Amino acid sequence: MSKEEVFKVIESFSGYMRLRNQALFVFGCCTGFRISELLSITRGDVIGKDGKLFDCVTVRKALMKGQYDSRTVHMTASAKRYLLPWLQEQEQRGHILLNTPLFCRNGGGRWDRVNAWRTLRNAYARAGLSGKVATHSMRKTFANGIYDFYEGRKDAMRITAKAMGHKSLDSTDKYLSFLDEDVTIAIDHIGKILENWD
């Protein structure tokens, strides 16, 4: 998703669980965690007993896809900015235990993948997005953001793979949105080089 599309989705959330939904979406875009990993995070994973947000969040190995390694990701200022109001609202609703799911249902229990998917799909539709947009779109947005930042400066593919927790560059490649028009531009560039070969 482009920056404009991300902001349209953020603004499309409404209702009683608006703060939770915005926090999930922004946190997902800023960390690249899969939906099952996002839903496994507890309040105690992001905030200390002193009420301060941590600078990093870790999803334990047992909760990761493949269960090979845990994954620790830096919490951006944007992620914190959207998490804080949701954490405060959770407290007002009486969900103050550190083992309470960070992205809980209305009643405080664990939110499931199907309902999270439905919530996100509805938000995407209200934002005017269509096509293959679902829970994994947040992870793809994260991957593309990392790659775009490093493209041309360092080994963008390897850095993106590390940020995603991938063992294989082939896995990372599937997340990056190389558009047909980008390929066409690159081919035209090669053609221009050959035209000027003389």
N, C-alpha and C positions, 0 to 999 in steps of 0.2 A: 504494500500500500504506500502511496505517496504521503508526504507530510499533510497535504490538504485533506486527503481521504481519512487519515488518522484523526484529524481534528473534527471532521464531519461525524465520524463514529462516536467520538467522545461526547459530542454535543447531542447525539441522537438518543442517549440513555435518559430515561425519565422514570418517575414513580418512586415507590417506597424504597426500592433497592438500588436506586440510581448511583449512590456513592460506591457501593460494593461493585457494581458492574463497571463503572468507570475505573476503579482501582484495579480490578482484574485485567481489563483490557490494556491499560497503560503499563501495568506491571509485567504483563505478558510480552508486550512489545519491547520493553526495556531489559528483559532478562532472557528471553528466548526459551523459557521453560515450556515443555509440553503441557497440555491442559491437565493431564493426570498429575503431573508434578506440581503445577500451580495449586491444584485442589488439595494436595497433601500438606501444603505449608500451613503451619499454625501461627498464632499470634506470637508465641515465644520464639519463633524462628526469625522474626523481624523486629521485635521490640523487647527491650529489657525490663526488668522489674522497676527500674528507675523512670520508665516511660520514654526513654530515648530510642529512636530508631537506629538499628545497626547499619553499618556501612556496607555489609555484605550479607547475602542470604545463601544458605546451603541447603540443597535437597540431598538427603541421605541416600547412599548407594542402594539400599533396599527398595527405595521408592522411585528409582530411575529406571528408564527403559533399558533392558539388558542387564541391569543390576551389576555393572562392571565397576563403576566409580561413582562417588558422590560428585556433585558439581556445585561450585561456589561462584556466585556472580555478584559483582559490584552493584549496589543499589544507587541508581542515578537520582539526581535532585528531582526529576520529573516523577519517578516512581514514588519517592518519599512524599512529594506534594500531593499526590492522589491517594496514597495510603493513609496519611495522617487523618484526614477528615473521616475516612471510613473506620479507622481504629477508634476514633473518638465516638462515633455513632454506635459502634459495637458496645463500647463501655456504657453509653447511655441506655442501651437495651439490656444491659446486665450480662453481656458476654465478655467477662473480664479475665477468665482463666487463660494462662499461657498455652494450654493445650487445646483451646478452642480453635477450630479451623479458621484460618485467616479469611477465606472466602466462604462463609457459612450460608446456610439457608436462612430464611426469615426467622425460624425458631432457634437457630444457633447450631444445628447439626451440620454434618458434612454435606456440601452441595455436590450433586452428581454431574458427571460429564454430559449426559443427555440434556439436562436442563441448562447447563452452561452453554452448550452448543446452540440450543434453541434461542437463548437470550442473545447470544452474539449474532446469530443469523438474522434475527429480527432487527437488531441495531444496524447491521450492514445494509439491510433492505431499506430502512428508514433513511440511511445516509446516501442512498442511491447507488450502492455497490451491488454488483451481480457477478455471476460466474462462480468460480471455485473459491469462495470465501467462507471460512468456518473457523473453528478453534485454532487450526494450524496457521492461519493467516498472521497471527501475532508473532509466531516463531519465524515465519518467512520475512516479516517486516524487520525483525531483529537481525536476521542473517544479511539481508540486503543493506541495512544500515551500516553494519560492520564492514561489509565488503566495499561499499561505496566510499566509506571514510578512508580506507587504506589503498584503494585502487590507484596504481601508478606510483605509490610511495614505498611500499614494502610488499611482501608476499601476501597479498590480500586474501587469497584462497586459504592458505594455511592458518592465518590469524582467524579468519571466519570459522574454519573447522574447529580450532581450539576453543573459540568462544561458544560454539554450539555443542561442544562435548563430543564431536565426531571422531572416530578412529580413522575414517576413510574420506579422502577428498571427493570421491564419487558421491558420498552421502550429502556432502555440503553442496555440490554442484546442483543437486535436485532442488535445493531451496532458493537458489538465485534466479531472479527473473530476467534472463537474457532475452530481450524482446526480438521478434523478427526484424523490426526496423533497425535495431542495433546491428544485427548481422548484415543487413542490406547496406548500412552506412560503412561498415568495415570492408565489405566487398567493393563498394564504390571507391573507397580509399586506395585499395590495392590497384584497382583499375587506373586511377589517376597517377599512381606511382609509375606504372608500366607505360602510360601515355607519355610521360616525361622522361623516359629511359634514354632517349637519344641524347 
